[in-house]
Amino acid sequence: MNDPVDVLIIGAGASGAAVAWSLAETKMHILCLEQGGWMNPAEYPSTGRDWEAKFYGEWATSPNVRGRPEDYPINDDNSPIKVVNYNAVGGSTVMYTAHWPRLHPSDFRVKTLDGVADDWPIDYDMLVPFFEENDRIMGTSGLSGDPLSPLTHPPMPPQPLGLSGPLIGRAMNKLGWHWWPSDTTVATMDYEGRARCINLGHCTPACAQGAKSSTDITYWPQAIRAGVELRTHCRVREITTDDNGMASGVVYYDKDGVEQFQPAHVVIIACNGVGTPRLLLNSASGRFPNGLANSSGLVGKNLMFHPYAQIYGYVKEPTDSNRAPPTCLWSKEWYDTDLSRGFVRGYGVQFVRGAGPVFEAVVSEQKGILPWGPDHHRVFRKLNGHRIGFSAICEDLPEEHNRVTLDPVLKDSHGIPAPRIDYTISENSRKMMEHALARGREVLETAGATDICVNSPIPWGGWHLLGTARMGTDPERSVVNEWGRSHDVKNLFIVDGSVFVTSGGVNPTSTIQAIALYVADQMKQRLANLFD
């Protein structure tokens, strides 16, 4: 049997890395188990000309398409939006586009402001120091002072607007709508040992230059130097409990497929909004027959995805295509509630610079705007390198019927039940998407775009996995308390996106990591009773 550790973290992605780094200063014995491995940037798609082809196979965003040994299958047949995740040191930060907004202060008070969902038990101001610390470690680029966004202080200047940015900016100016250079975690100058962006290609799937900050090159080197142990290719099957109902450790399969038991005094789950409920539900026992930490019955419920409403078109001027980070501008024009629009809450917008030639060819043929025959090459030249896009990140409100459960048939390579997704888009979100598409069409037409196409929702758009182990002060209405501690199991903590009470209308990674740092800080302040 393995020797007990003080703190066991499950998952080495965005939140697991942040909490490991923060707790390292306590000098406790901290171990992280990650079912993936260390990535080799020399093997990333952007090192070769076939990078787009790999995006349809071994580097697909969906684990069901990739089918790597480190992946687990997901039954998302009953969802119009398919789950996107990645298992490795760095987790999905290896694959993300590095768009870096924060939740707004209003996102934490939706019940008070709009009479829907629930207020968070914490507020934006409590997270500000952790947002700032996270921006420094991840290395953000941006322009401080956006009048419609929370104030940030990026340590690097923003991404260049390139060819696409001015086209979009001028169109937004004509319409009188807000836009601003995006905060990103793509380095615009040499920073903390990371080289600046040289536009190798699209930031998704991965950055061989190391300009895009993933936690395997930001938090983890620092955490390991501080004494944290990281054990890779270890798939956790279940969390065990003792006679007192406390977490006692985990059962996992090591790199050779051998079942192991790792005892621990404190367990922290950082497995994302699908992996975390899967693990809790699979940790059912006589004391916890409905799954661990699930006396509320809410583990796996209230899944929020952020339906993406995307509209794009083609202009006569050349655009950036894949030769730059994919997003450089955002808009918060429609972020907060305006009931005259016909729905509550709102959406953020990220403007898309373009697409690579293979992607352009495949998608344009599917959309019917790229013909076969004598006109094929002429039309392709008109489309390739001329695309601009408008993507609305529409807020999902929590609904219990949107959920993660254990599939009764599908299993991973170790025989662990796979997650099953049941998800429908609400009427409120549908109205929001329709509104966003209408605004996007106005922007594109003002910019002179033609051949306008729509993806709504983006089917392979389940990047944001939120809400399935929500935070709250009432044990009957939440899974963890206001500092990430399970109501039912006092030495069990959750730090990933599953603790979100509401989803906001922006990419959540920055907020996920700020919450992880906040939970770690709360744990350090309460070290004396962590083990009670």
Beta strands, then each sheet from edge to edge (+ up, - down):
strand 1: 5-10
strand 2: 30-34
strand 3: 75-78
strand 4: 180-181
strand 5: 229-232
strand 6: 235-241
strand 7: 247-253
strand 8: 259-269
strand 9: 308-314
strand 10: 327-331
strand 11: 347-352
strand 12: 387-394
strand 13: 403-411
strand 14: 417-422
strand 15: 450-455
strand 16: 492-494
sheet 1: 5+ 2+ 1+ 8+ 7- 6+
sheet 2: 5+ 2+ 1+ 8+ 16+
sheet 3: 3+ 14+ 13-
sheet 4: 4+ 10- 11+ 12- 9+ 15-
end
